Amino acid sequence: MAPQHNRTVLVLLDTPLTELSSSALELLTVARELGRVEAVSIGSPSVATLAQLGSYGVELVRQAKGGGSLGAEAAATSTPLVAEVLARAVEVSDADVVLLTATFPNKESAARLAWLTGAGLIVDAASVTTSDDGHVVGGKRVFAGSWDTVCEVVTDKAVVTVRANAVVAAPADAPVEVDVEGFDVSPSALALASVPTSREVHVVAGASGRPALAEAAVVVAGGRGTFGDFTPVEDLADALGAAVGATRDCVDEGWIGHDAQIGQTGVTVAPRLYVGAGISGAPHHRGGMQASQVIVAVNADPECPIFEISDFAVVGDLAEVLPQAAARIREHQGR
Ligand SMILES: Cc1cc2nc3c(=O)[nH]c(=O)nc-3n(C[C@H](O)[C@H](O)[C@H](O)COP(=O)(O)OP(=O)(O)OC[C@H]3O[C@@H](n4cnc5c(N)ncnc54)[C@H](O)[C@@H]3O)c2cc1C
């Protein structure tokens, strides 16, 4: 689709503004296809971030000012405040579209923003395009990844949260100069009251150094077939630069933390590649992973249900198959 340069697209930059995440870069790639891209920041972008933004075609960063002595990281955890910042940014930029990554807090901010601005809202879009009459159109996978739906925003303004891995991030043909412009925000009493004090802000660092499960481009998950030994699963994940996931049974057994649970009562993932080892493919688990682009399953049972939705089925003992796969991948990478 040819970019519509008369449309202004605001992209919320996640805070803290260190290196932009892969989902942020994907969001900028989507935004460029819709119109002229401006970013909204809560806090000061670093020189490196500005260079990254320029290479992705962002012409202007609108930096929120106001809220007294609030730190950017604390302010960014308040969904009412983020919504008010974005509403003000929409006002000063006269933007037509606002895009956010599909994190849980962002989805709440997006809903508040849509209410504040009268915009139409799409959450968890897997694609964002426009209709012939210029409306924003979002593609969504629903009902546990079993149906593809298309939602058209019929209001003048649109707010969309975009799932990780919706597109492959690609820089602009040529980098652009980025301007930074401040804009004043006068947060409401509600927004200020919802900002946690510094003592209440917990920034949980990924101790493993692996990507976040919901955003990862590659996920390696283990099930009951691991019998509690996740070493081969973690080793293959590290060879692939992947996140580690699991079925609920493994979490219930205490073999792995709750954050790793994929499924209807866990995290929903839609990576480019999902590898499931020792997982039967129960509906509760499939609901959280069957929207993955390529599914590889390793299972000792050739009749296991997960093979029905797999692109590649490997019949074998995961304790033998996964280390061989990890070794070949490392060999291929020259490590
Ligand atoms: C209300 C509710 C909500 C639920 N929510 C979730 C959820 O969010 N996520 C979730 O995952 N589950 C959820 N469950 C549980 C779900 O129904 C299944 O019980 C669970 O997904 C099965 O996990 P599993 O595939 O690891 O185990 P199993 O079904 O026991 O499968 C183990 C598989 O490992 C294979 N295997 C055994 N040994 C090996 C080996 N050496 N090498 C390779 N393969 C081997 C077996 O052939 C088998 O296919 C929920 C259940 C309920 C009731």
The ligand as an SDF file (V2000), in Angstrom:
LIG
                    3D

 53 58  0  0  0  0  0  0  0  0999 V2000
   -9.7880  -24.5310   33.2930 C   0  0  0  0  0  0  0  0  0  0  0  0
   -8.5060  -25.0220   32.6940 C   0  0  0  0  0  0  0  0  0  0  0  0
   -7.6120  -24.1230   32.1640 C   0  0  0  0  0  0  0  0  0  0  0  0
   -6.4240  -24.5670   31.5980 C   0  0  0  0  0  0  0  0  0  0  0  0
   -5.5430  -23.6620   31.0640 N   0  0  0  0  0  0  0  0  0  0  0  0
   -4.4140  -24.0960   30.4800 C   0  0  0  0  0  0  0  0  0  0  0  0
   -3.4990  -23.1940   29.8800 C   0  0  0  0  0  0  0  0  0  0  0  0
   -3.6700  -21.9780   29.9020 O   0  0  0  0  0  0  0  0  0  0  0  0
   -2.3980  -23.6980   29.3030 N   0  0  0  0  0  0  0  0  0  0  0  0
   -2.1090  -25.0360   29.2530 C   0  0  0  0  0  0  0  0  0  0  0  0
   -1.0720  -25.4130   28.6990 O   0  0  0  0  0  0  0  0  0  0  0  0
   -2.9580  -25.9130   29.8220 N   0  0  0  0  0  0  0  0  0  0  0  0
   -4.0900  -25.4790   30.4430 C   0  0  0  0  0  0  0  0  0  0  0  0
   -4.9140  -26.3670   31.0300 N   0  0  0  0  0  0  0  0  0  0  0  0
   -4.4960  -27.7820   31.0790 C   0  0  0  0  0  0  0  0  0  0  0  0
   -4.7470  -28.5080   29.7610 C   0  0  0  0  0  0  0  0  0  0  0  0
   -6.1060  -28.8980   29.6780 O   0  0  0  0  0  0  0  0  0  0  0  0
   -3.8330  -29.7300   29.6220 C   0  0  0  0  0  0  0  0  0  0  0  0
   -4.0040  -30.5530   30.7470 O   0  0  0  0  0  0  0  0  0  0  0  0
   -2.3490  -29.3780   29.5060 C   0  0  0  0  0  0  0  0  0  0  0  0
   -2.1550  -28.4100   28.5030 O   0  0  0  0  0  0  0  0  0  0  0  0
   -1.5490  -30.6240   29.1380 C   0  0  0  0  0  0  0  0  0  0  0  0
   -0.1990  -30.3280   29.2910 O   0  0  0  0  0  0  0  0  0  0  0  0
    0.8980  -31.2080   28.5600 P   0  0  0  0  0  0  0  0  0  0  0  0
    0.6810  -31.1660   27.0890 O   0  0  0  0  0  0  0  0  0  0  0  0
    2.2140  -30.7210   29.0910 O   0  0  0  0  0  0  0  0  0  0  0  0
    0.6900  -32.6350   29.1770 O   0  0  0  0  0  0  0  0  0  0  0  0
    0.0710  -33.9530   28.5530 P   0  0  0  0  0  0  0  0  0  0  0  0
   -1.2710  -33.7110   27.9890 O   0  0  0  0  0  0  0  0  0  0  0  0
    0.2030  -35.0050   29.6040 O   0  0  0  0  0  0  0  0  0  0  0  0
    1.0440  -34.2900   27.3230 O   0  0  0  0  0  0  0  0  0  0  0  0
    2.3530  -34.6860   27.4810 C   0  0  0  0  0  0  0  0  0  0  0  0
    2.8590  -35.0830   26.1070 C   0  0  0  0  0  0  0  0  0  0  0  0
    4.2410  -35.3910   26.1940 O   0  0  0  0  0  0  0  0  0  0  0  0
    4.5060  -36.4670   25.3140 C   0  0  0  0  0  0  0  0  0  0  0  0
    5.7450  -37.0890   25.7620 N   0  0  0  0  0  0  0  0  0  0  0  0
    5.9410  -37.8820   26.8400 C   0  0  0  0  0  0  0  0  0  0  0  0
    7.2510  -38.2080   26.9570 N   0  0  0  0  0  0  0  0  0  0  0  0
    7.8820  -37.6010   25.9390 C   0  0  0  0  0  0  0  0  0  0  0  0
    9.2210  -37.5460   25.5200 C   0  0  0  0  0  0  0  0  0  0  0  0
   10.2150  -38.1470   26.2130 N   0  0  0  0  0  0  0  0  0  0  0  0
    9.5390  -36.8250   24.4070 N   0  0  0  0  0  0  0  0  0  0  0  0
    8.5830  -36.1990   23.6900 C   0  0  0  0  0  0  0  0  0  0  0  0
    7.2700  -36.2380   24.0460 N   0  0  0  0  0  0  0  0  0  0  0  0
    6.9420  -36.9010   25.1560 C   0  0  0  0  0  0  0  0  0  0  0  0
    3.2900  -37.3540   25.3970 C   0  0  0  0  0  0  0  0  0  0  0  0
    3.1730  -38.1690   24.2340 O   0  0  0  0  0  0  0  0  0  0  0  0
    2.1740  -36.3130   25.5040 C   0  0  0  0  0  0  0  0  0  0  0  0
    1.6440  -35.9840   24.2250 O   0  0  0  0  0  0  0  0  0  0  0  0
   -6.1200  -25.9610   31.5920 C   0  0  0  0  0  0  0  0  0  0  0  0
   -7.0250  -26.8380   32.1310 C   0  0  0  0  0  0  0  0  0  0  0  0
   -8.2000  -26.4020   32.6840 C   0  0  0  0  0  0  0  0  0  0  0  0
   -9.1630  -27.3900   33.2560 C   0  0  0  0  0  0  0  0  0  0  0  0
  1  2  1  0
  2  3  1  0
  2 52  2  0
  3  4  2  0
  4  5  1  0
  4 50  1  0
  5  6  2  0
  6  7  1  0
  6 13  1  0
  7  8  2  0
  7  9  1  0
  9 10  1  0
 10 11  2  0
 10 12  1  0
 12 13  2  0
 13 14  1  0
 14 15  1  0
 14 50  1  0
 15 16  1  0
 16 17  1  0
 16 18  1  0
 18 19  1  0
 18 20  1  0
 20 21  1  0
 20 22  1  0
 22 23  1  0
 23 24  1  0
 24 25  2  0
 24 26  1  0
 24 27  1  0
 27 28  1  0
 28 29  2  0
 28 30  1  0
 28 31  1  0
 31 32  1  0
 32 33  1  0
 33 34  1  0
 33 48  1  0
 34 35  1  0
 35 36  1  0
 35 46  1  0
 36 37  1  0
 36 45  1  0
 37 38  2  0
 38 39  1  0
 39 40  1  0
 39 45  2  0
 40 41  1  0
 40 42  2  0
 42 43  1  0
 43 44  2  0
 44 45  1  0
 46 47  1  0
 46 48  1  0
 48 49  1  0
 50 51  2  0
 51 52  1  0
 52 53  1  0
M  END
$$$$
